[in-house]
Amino acid sequence: MMDFTRRNLVMTAGGVLAATAVGGPVWANPDRKMGYAIVGLGGYGLGIIIPQFKYCQHSKLVALVSGDPVKARKVAGEYGVPEANIYDYKNYDRIKDNPDIDIVYICLPVSMHAEYTIRGAKAGKHVLCEKPMAISSAECESMIAACKQAGKKLMIGYRCHFEPFNLEARRLARSGAIGKLRYFRSEHGYTTGGNNWRVKKAMSGGGSLMDIGIYALQAARYMTGEEPISVYAKETTDRSDPRFRDVEDMIEFQLEFPSGVIGSCMSMYSANRNQFLLMGDKGRIEMEPATGYQGQKLWVGDGRKNEITAPPNASANQFAGQLDHMAQSVMQDRTPIVPGEEGLRDIRIIEAVYRSAREHKRIALK
Ligand code: NAD
């Protein structure tokens, strides 16, 4: 498991988060932590996110939303959540009467993100929603509109923006450490067992690209600091494999950036890979693993001779950083660094990637 110490916590708050805050804080009550309701007690919500609250400075777990009352009561007992703060998917809207809850964190299958985001906003809560934002750009737009109408923040769970090795790679890439950037390459994939909502298109919106290839796409954008102007994609899927009757396995896509930089990404559900390479005219930056939960490795220069083992805030916890950033965005009335619009941009590009693969042609992006 992860090794997060008290020092990490201080580093996180003082480093990554402080770096994103500009101007003076407008704390109503600086001692009050923002209360989170975790919506969906699955692998990510329960297994990864809930254990992170102990490393947070500005966030606390106050409520659970689950379809399984026995599990919810057990988790509530373990984490000191009062039984009165357990909700299910039917009575979820009653969170509006619970002032303990400031933020709902949507950790549900992708097809449920829009509904639970919109109901959360209508109940007067701020929303942190997992990636990918939704199964279509139209849904993303309605989520943004609902949060805007309710006057609530909307952030997407792009945790790599709080991960110190990714931040250092981005700083190096943009500071000219490898000269003029020429191309970005990334392969992201894992071997899926199938047999869950991820391989059902109605629930996932798509295959590997929606789930894991999105990390390559996000990184292409945050590493280069540019928005792609076109995409070209090719899909390769063995449709006789029962895992891939409904969704794609491999999809390779090229992104054309305004500066001439090429982004070249491979997404797959049938091989384990998690890396990226930024190639400049004076050297390269590599990460492998690049976007995992832990254990990131980063090299800069020529090949893998020069490993960066201690980037600024090296021990910062990306999950606590993300939770606390959302909490601080609410407390200080600031737009989160990865708002709904950022999730929407990725989904629009993903839709273009799928279209390109279907129609075998380059798709220009607006
Ligand atoms: P999961 O299948 O483990 O959990 C899904 C949860 O939703 C379960 O508690 C399940 O009971 C509940 N649920 C409610 N209605 C359901 C239905 N009709 N069908 C299936 N489940 C239903 O999935 P997960 O891995 O926890 O993923 C949840 C979200 O988190 C997804 O959006 C996923 O993309 C995201 N995620 C993000 C990361 C990350 O690193 N940021 C990692 C894993 C998952």
Boltz pocket constraint, residues with backbone or C-beta under 6 A from the ligand:
constraints:
  - pocket:
      binder: B
      contacts: [[A, 40], [A, 41], [A, 42], [A, 43], [A, 44], [A, 45], [A, 67], [A, 106], [A, 107], [A, 108], [A, 109], [A, 110], [A, 130], [A, 131], [A, 132], [A, 157], [A, 159], [A, 196], [A, 197], [A, 210], [A, 211]]
      max_distance: 6.0
